[in-house]
């Protein structure tokens, strides 16, 4: 977490969240009393939030051999794993449902104190979801798995709908009924099936891979393996780099970026995500914050390419000064950030109604790229070598 929530990222997030909060409060003031679309929006949001959080079994490949004789005791272990996996999603549900409460108040006219009913309801729905995930680790067919998930989805939709359209107290009461039904019915069905060790291991691998992918946005993760592709259509970009001693590392880093999936995939994902967000934003300050934040994130993720070839013995034999590596990384990051800034500028000019505001964001992005490449990149490289 110290790599993910570093000082600079936290500082940027504070300003961004502050801007989003201000924009959110201003939008709420413009909504009429008993806003019709408020309840459907909150209903779908809460239903989507319930999908966050998977059961953490911590199963490994060797377990299907060495722990297989202990299968009768696995039920107790999985119950503990289910309780262990409950708390983090509950925190996320608490934060996000709390942020949506102003919209609930505007749409329904209820008091903020009804939040207690809603968080209890969402906690019970998440508990039944984890209980269903535990049952899916047993040897059941795909059709049965889909049926149970469909039943949970429909009942959860009804529970949230009852709480938002009738009484808040109806939410936790009906959610408790759903949880008890799922708990006892699935307990009975588990007694007649065996644990699917292969599935349990695959599910845990996928869960950990998603976590590693998130962390990989901020730092190198050894568990994330990258692939290399020829990509002949990108050769013209490499041809623009003059093959001389001064460009040794620039050529290596550019080739690694264009033909590898690690940094190019990261760059493309962040650019696309930010582009989609900017396309739908109509507020100047929010667009400014989002574009500036993503330029920083992209540049921050590209800096570790500096160590890309440190494991190769041949690069240690090159008669090239170490300072050239730093210059090459700075040049590559500068070019890529200018490319990202150019794409962001197009989306901003399309989305914002005022051209002057769009031009102000473009100027801010250019200044940020220059300062990032001239000041922050050398600082980070020096810190990496320390």
Secondary structure, 3 states (H helix, E strand, C coil): CCCCCCHHHHHHHHHHHHHHHHHHHHHHHHCCCCCHHHHHHHHHHHHHHCCCCCCCCCCCCCHHHHCHHHHHHHHHHHHHHHHHCHHHHHHHHHHHHHHHHHHHHHHHCCCHHHHHHHHHHHHHHHHHHHHHHHHCCECCCHHHHHHHHHHHHHHHHHHHHHHHHCCHHHHHHHHHHHHHHHHHHHHHHHCCCCECHHHHHHHHHHHHHHHHHHHHCCCCCCCCCCCECCCHHHHHHHHCCCCCHHHHHHHHHHHHHHHECHHHHHHHHHHHHHHHHHHHCCCHHHHHHHHHHHHHHHHHHHHHHHHCCCCCHHHHHCCCCHHHHHHHHHHHHHHHHHHHHHHHHHHHHHHCCCHHHHHHHHHHHHHHHHHHHHHHHHHHHHHHHC
